[in-house]
Amino acid sequence: MRVVAKFGGTSLGSGDRIDRAADSVAAAVEDGHEIAVVASAMGSTTDDLLDDITFETDEADRAQIVSMGERTSVRMLKAALASRGIDSRFLEPGKDGWPVITDEYGEVDVEETQKRAIEIAETMDEEVPVLTGFLAEGPDGSITTLGRGGSDTTAVMMGKYMEADEVVIVTDVEGVMTGDPRVVEGARNVGEISVDELRNLSFRGAEVVAPSALSYKDGRLNVRVVHYQHGDLLSGGTSIEGEFKNLVDLRERPLACLTVAGRAIRNQPGVFYDLSKALSESDVNVDAVASGMDTITFYIDDEEAERAENILHREVIAHDALSSVTVDSPIAVVRVTGGELPNQPGIVNEIISPLAAERIHLLDVVTSATSVALFVEWDDREKTLELTQDLF
């Protein structure tokens, strides 16, 4: 197998942990596998360096300073591998063969980076390349960075461009957990999780794999997360399945919009539960939900509208806090799902502006960490789809 192993700061936080990392790489090499290593800064080095920059500095000097953590790590790992008889070399921006190149806008130069990654991959049967994570090289040879979580991004990017079989993220958690073990009792490892699920969790605070890294994962490339104490790069942990696709999609069947109104409905515990439970017990599937201070709106299949209206009406009668239920149909929904949506300031405005210019009435917008859903009149569906597709 060809494997890219990324070691996080905690897994390199001491000499003993660097020894453990080197042992796991050496064992995989001795078993006949081709291994490339991506190294984060040791422990909290990057944060410490950032905290120490209390003076005015430009971006170029700042990047040079914060790069020292990763540049130290690759030298430590290279030395540890050499002591085990493993041929290796470290790579950092400015060194011959360094792969991650950015353009004048700070974006990864895909063509050049891919070409250099393949050149490194062709040497992996003879030596272990040890790359600095997080860092890149600008077109003028300057050091740039890939942003927070950049070492994860380096690893999955290299896995894709090196045509690796697997990327292994070695970190301080037992893969993806059912909950934060520091907060909830009985948290356990999730053996598998989809890239869509993990990316949404990552944008909502789960510190497992950086969201920017997952945009490089395709369906061919395996990605796993393992604990640094596990010791085996080739087994265990959580497997991340599938690929995150950029997609503009129109729901084929029309929806109905059922809105329940009530006084300060958000301040009434249990109202949303009762409404949702009533629909669920009658096997009415809810496509989306939107809420306001005095309303809760359910989007359901138009064919279920009449039955759902009666169900919700019974709940309105039963709750003093609720006053009425109304139905609007038919309604169309166009969904934009994309790996980079959360990283693009103003993206919602960019999506809806063409609709306003064409005088398309936008009934609702529902956003998640990685998607935007546009609800419009059914007769406007094709034009909405066309305008939205033109953006992507």
N, C-alpha and C positions, 0 to 999 in steps of 0.2 A: 504493500500500500504506500501511497504518497500522502503524507500527513503534515499539516501545518499546526503546530502546537503553540498556543499563546499562553504565557505565564503572566498572571496579574501581579500587582504590587505586593499583595499579601503573600503570594506563593514565592516571592523573592525577597521577603522581608528580613531575612537574616542569612548568615553563612550556612546554617543547617538547612534552611529551606532551599537555598541555591543548590546545595549538595543533593537534596531530594529531587529537585527538578532535573539536575544533570543525570542522576541515576535513572530516572524514568526515560529520558531521551536516549541514554546509552543502551538501555535494555531494548528499546524499540529498534534501534539501529542494529544491534547484535542479532535481532530476530529477522533481519533482512529488509526492514522497512526504510523508505526514504523520508527523512524528517527535516522540516524547516522550523525554526523557532522564531517567534515574535516575543520580545521582552518589554514589559512595562518598567517604569521606574521602581526601584526598591521601596517597599513600604509606602510611606506618605511623602516621599521625596519631592514630587512635583508640587503638592499642596504647600509643603514647607518652603520651597523656593518661591512660589507665588506670594506667600505671606511675607517673605523677606524683601520683596520688591516694594519698598515703601517710598521710593523716589520716582521722579519723572523719568520715563524711558520710552523709546519708540518701539514699534512692534518687532522690528528686526532684532534689537538687543534683547527684548523680552523673550522671543523665541529661542535665541541662543542660550539664555540662562535656563529656561525650563527644560531645554533639551538634555541638560547634563544628567538628569536622572536615568533616562533610557540609555544614554551613551555609556554610563557606568555599568548598567546592568548587562549589556551585551558583552562587555569586556570580562566581567565576572563569570558569566555563563560560558564564554569561549574558553577561559582558563580552566574552569571546572570540567568541561568536556575533554580538554587536552590532557588533564591529569588522569582521565579514564581511558586514554588511548584513542579517543574519537577525533578524527580530523574535522576541523570546523574553521569557519572564518566569520568575523563579525562585519556587519554592514550598517552604515549610517549615512545620512545625507552628506554629500561631498566626497564620499569614497567611491572608487571605481566600481561600477556594477550596481550602485544603489538604485532600487526600482521605482519608488513612489514619487512621481513627478507631478507638479501642479502647473497650471497655466497662469497667465497674467491676472486672471480673476480669482485665483486661489482654489479653483476647481481641479480635481484630479484629471490629468491628461491620460485618458483611457488608452489610447493607441500606444503611446510611449511606455506607459507603466506596464501594459500587458506584454509588450515586446521584451522589456527588461526582466519581467517576472519569469517568462519562459526561458530566457537565457540562464537565470539562476536555477530553475528547475532541472535544466539539462546537466547541471553539475552535482545534483543531490545524490547520485549513486556513488559519489566519491567523497563528499564532505557535507557537513551540516551547516547551512547558512543560518546565522543568528542575526536577526534584524531588529533595529529599534522600532518599537511601536510608536504610534501617535505622531511621528515626525514625517515630514515630506521635504522635498527639495523644489524650490521655485525655478522658473525658467532662467533666472540670472544666477543660479547656484546658491541662493540664500536658503536658510532653514525656515520652513513654515510648519504649521501644525494642522492636524485633522480635527481638532476640537475635542470636547469632553468625550471620553470613551473611545478615543482615537486608536488605542491599541487593539481593541476588538475590531474596529474598522479595518486596520491594517491586516489583521489575521484573516478575516473572511474575504477581503479583497484579494489577498495573495493566494488564498485557497482557490478562489475562482480563476484567477489569471494564471496560476501555476498548473491548473488542471489537476488539482489534488483530489484524492478520494474523500478526505475528511479534514475538517478543522476541529481541533479540540481546544476549548476554552478552559484553562486551569485556573480556578479561582478559590475563594474562601467560603463558598456555599456548596451544599450537596446537590448540585444541579438546580433545577427549578423546584420550589417547594409549594405545597398546598397553601401555605401561609407563612408569615414571618415567624420563624421559630423563637425569636426574641420576644414575641408578643403573644402568640397563640400556642396552646398546648397540643401535642400530638401532630405537629406539622410533619409531613413526610415528603419524600422525593416523588416527583412526577416523572415516570419513566419516559413518556413522550409528550410533546406539546407542539402544536402547529406554529409556524412562523407568524401567522396572523395573530394568534392568541398572545404569543410572547411579545410581539411588537406593541400591541395595545397595552399589555401590562407594563412594558418598559416605559411607555410614554406616561403612564399613570403611577410611576414611582418604583417599579420593580427593578432593583439594581442587579441584573443578571448578565445580560448582553446588551451593549449599547444599541439603541434603535438604528443608528446610522449604519451599523455593521450589517444588520439583517437585510438591508436593501441590496447587498451584494450576493445574498444566498439564492442560488437557483435550485431547481428540482434535482439536479444531478449531484450536488455537493452536500455531503453529510456534515452536520454541525452538532457537536456534543459539548455539554458543560459538565466538568468533573471537579471534585474537591482536591486541593493540592496534596492532601494526606493519602489520597487513593493510591498513588504510585504507579498505576498502569494507565498509559495514554490511550490504550486501544479498547478499553471496556468500561462499563459502568456509567454513572451519571445520568443526565437527561438528554435524550435525542430530540433535536429540533427538526420537525418534518415540513416538507413542502417548500414553496417559495412565495414571496410576497409580490403580487403582480399589481402593476398600475392598470386600472380598469375604469372605463366609463360605461355604465350599464343601465339600460331601461327595463324596468319591471314590465313583463309582457301583459299582465292582467291589471285592470283598474283597481284602485283602492277606494275605500270610503273613509271619510274623516268623521269620527264621532267625538264630540266635545262635551264634557261634563263640566258644568259651572257650579260654583259654590263659594260661600263667603270665606275668604282667607284659607282656601283649601290646602295650601302648603303647611299651614299651622295645625292641621287636624290629623294627628297620628292615626294610622290604620285605614284612612280613606282610600289611598292608592292601592293598598293591599286588598281591600274588599272588592274594589272594582276589577282589579286584575284577576283575583281568585274567581269571581263570578264568571268572567269570560273563559278562564282556563277550564273550569268545571264543566262548561258547555262545549268544550273543544273548539273554541274560537281562537285562532292564531293571531297574535298581534305582530304586525310588521314593524311598527315603530311607535314611540311614545314621545310626546312633547308636553311640557307643563309650564304654567304661568302661576301667578299669585292666586288667581281665582278660577283656573281651569286646568283640566287634564284632558289631553287629546290622544285618542287611540286611532292608529291607522290600521285598518283590517281589509281583507279581501272584500271587494264590493258585493259579491254574491252573499256574504254573511251579514250585510248591513242591517237588514230589517230584523233579523233574529238578535243581533248584537244590541240594536237599539232597545228592544224589549227587555233584554237582560239588564242593561245599564239603567233603564227606566225604573226597574224594580229596586235597584240600589239607591236611586235618587229618592224614591218614596220612603225608603227605610232610613235614610240619613237626614237629620235635621239640617246638617251643614251644607247639603247639596240642594240645588234649586231646579236644574233642568238638564236635558240632554238634547243635542241637535246633531243632525247628520248632513254632510255635504258629500256629493259624489257625482260623477266619477272623477277620480284624481289620479294623476300619474306621478311616479317618482323616478328620478334619474340620480344614480349614485356615482360619486367619484371616489375611488379607492386608490390610494397611492402611497408608496413607501416614504416619499419625501414631503408629503403634505404638511406635517407638523413643523417642518423646518423652514417653511416659506411664509414669512410675515406678509399679511395682506392677501393670502391665497383665497380666502372666502370672498373678499371683495372682487378679486380678479375673476372668480367663477360666476358671480351673480351680475356683474356689470353688463355683460353682453345681453343678458335677459332683459334688464331694464331698458337698454337701448332699443330692443325690439318690441318693447311694450308688452312683454310677457309678465303676467301677474304671478308673483311668487307667493304661494300660500303659506309655505313654511320652509325652514331650513333646520335640519337636525344634524349636528356634528358629533363625531366621536374622535378618539385619538388619531385615527388614520383614515377617516372618511367624511364626506360631506354629502348629505341627501337633500335633493331639491324637489319639493312638492309643488306641482303646477296643475292647472286645469288639463283634463284628459286631451282636449283638442290641441293643446300646445306641446304635447309630448315629443313629437318628431323634431320640431324646431329646437326645443330645449336640448335634446340629445345631440343634434347637429352642432349647435353653438358650443356645447360643452366639449364635445370631441375635438373641435377645432383648437381648443386650448392645450390639449394633451397629445 
